Amino acid sequence: MASWKVSALSSGLAALGAAAVVNRHPLRSWDRPSFSGSPVNLSEGLVAAVGSLAGAACMRGPAATGATIAIGAGALAGYVDDQCEDRFPAKAKGLKGHLGALSQGKLTSGALKIGLISVGSACGVAFLKRKGSCAAQVEVWMEQTALVAGTANLVNLLDLRPGRALKACSILALPLVFHHGATSALAASILTTSAVCAPQDLNRKGMLGDLGANAIGASLGMALADLNSAKARRALLGAVVGLTLASERVSFSTVIEGNRVLKAIDDFGRRA
């Protein structure tokens, strides 16, 4: 059986199993208010993390280890930000806010999350194959690290409306299924995991939260980082960095609401 089929099947079954467990034993302490004020449960993020990890673990070769490390680090970082924010000496919003607090000697859950995702991404992409001189390989490793960490963070920034982050990941993952190796397997895993999480998300009963968004975002980042084309990787990295910086000044929701096509995609399948 092809590697992408194994990953798709494994992630789908693992996510369904995790969903069955959390539905049978609801985590009421994970309830949070949504953007509209209605309660949603962050256990969907646990389902997404389990599905993503299962898909990565069932791949072939060293890339499986790397993807598992990156996704695991993303999930751990998201859990810290979701569940332990009140235990930190300071709170902040946005990349600028977290780094600003850190420059003043105040650690926030978000700053720790950035550190965990960055380290996990660096370790994860170290298992991907690279060619060229030692200097060239180090340069590519740095680009891949930034791409994985940036994508994990960007998916989290999109998780502000029901189904938005899952749709974005699925749209990007769909063409990647037709690539090779780790890229194909991770893309298939993202699609099946998203399919399991979508009903809960679109029905406004759950959301990915930092835990799920960082996990599935790291999975997408690893799929993109393993692309053969250096031009494609650099273009994607530029887009991720640009969108992340733009989010500090512009509301994604406002932009989407003002564009007919984006709004139609964003609203599709969502319970009124």
Secondary structure, DSSP 8 states (H G I E B T S, - for coil): --HHHHHHHHHHHHHHHHHHHHHHS--GGGEEE-TTS-EEETHHHHHHHHHHHHHHHTS-SHHHHHHHHHHHHHHHHHHHHHHSGGGSS----HHHHHHHHHHTT---HHHHHHHHHHHHHHHHHTTS---S-HHHHHHHHHHHHHHHHHHHHHHHHHTTSTTHHHHHHHHHHHHHTTS-HHHHHHHHHHHHHHHHHHHHHHTTSB--HHHHHHHHHHHHHHHHHT-S-HHHHHHHHHHHHHHHHHHTTS-HHHHHHT-HHHHHHHHTT---
